[in-house]
Amino acid sequence: MFGFPGWIEITIILVIILLLFGKRLPGVMNSLGRSIVEFKKGSQEGADDEGDSSRIQSQDSKQDNPPN
C-alpha cells in the first residue's frame, strides 16, 4: 500500500513537473550541466596542484640532503 510508487504514479508526477517547470527546464538543465563541468574541471585542477606540490617537496628534500 505505501511501497514504491508504480510507473503510472511516476509518469503522473513527471507530467506535473513538466507542466509546472516546462519553460524554465531547459535553462535549469543547461546551468546544471555547466556547473558539473566546472566542478569536474576544478577538482581536476586541485588534484594536479596536489601532485605538483608533492613533487616540489620531494625535489626540495633531495637538494637539502646531498648524496654521500
N, C-alpha and C positions, 0 to 999 in steps of 0.2 A: 504494500500500500504506500509506504513512504520510502521506497527504494529509489534507485537511479531513474531519472526520467527517460521515457522511451523516445523513439525517433520522432514521433508526432509532436510531443511536447517541445523537444529541442528545435524542430522546424518552426513551430509557432513562435517561440522565443526569438529565433533568428530573424523571422519576418518582422516582428515588432521592433527589434533593434534596428533593422534596415529602414523601416518607416520613420523611426524617430531620428536617426542619425545619418540618413541616406545622403544628404547633400554634403555633410561635413566628413563623411567616412573616407573618401579618397585623400583629403588633406591630412587627416589624422594618420592614415596608414603611411603616407609619404613622410611625414615627420618622424614616425616611429622607425621607419627604415633608415632614415638619415641618422637618427640618434644611435641606432645599433651599429651602423658603420663607424661612426665617430668613436663609440665606446671600444669597439674592436681595435681601431687604429691607436687609441690612447693606451689600451692595455698592452698592445704590441710594442709601443714605444717605451712603456715602463719596463717591460721585460728586457728590451735592448739596453736600456740605461743601467739596469742591474748587472747585466753581463759585462758592460763596459767598465763599470766601477770595480768589479772583481778583478778584471784583467789589469786595471791600473794599479790596484793594491798589490797584486802578485808581482808586477814589474817593479814597484817601489821596494818590496821586500827583497827582491833579487839584487837590487842596486845597493841596498843597505848592508847586505851580507856578501862580501866578496868571496869568491871561491878559494879554497885552500890549496 
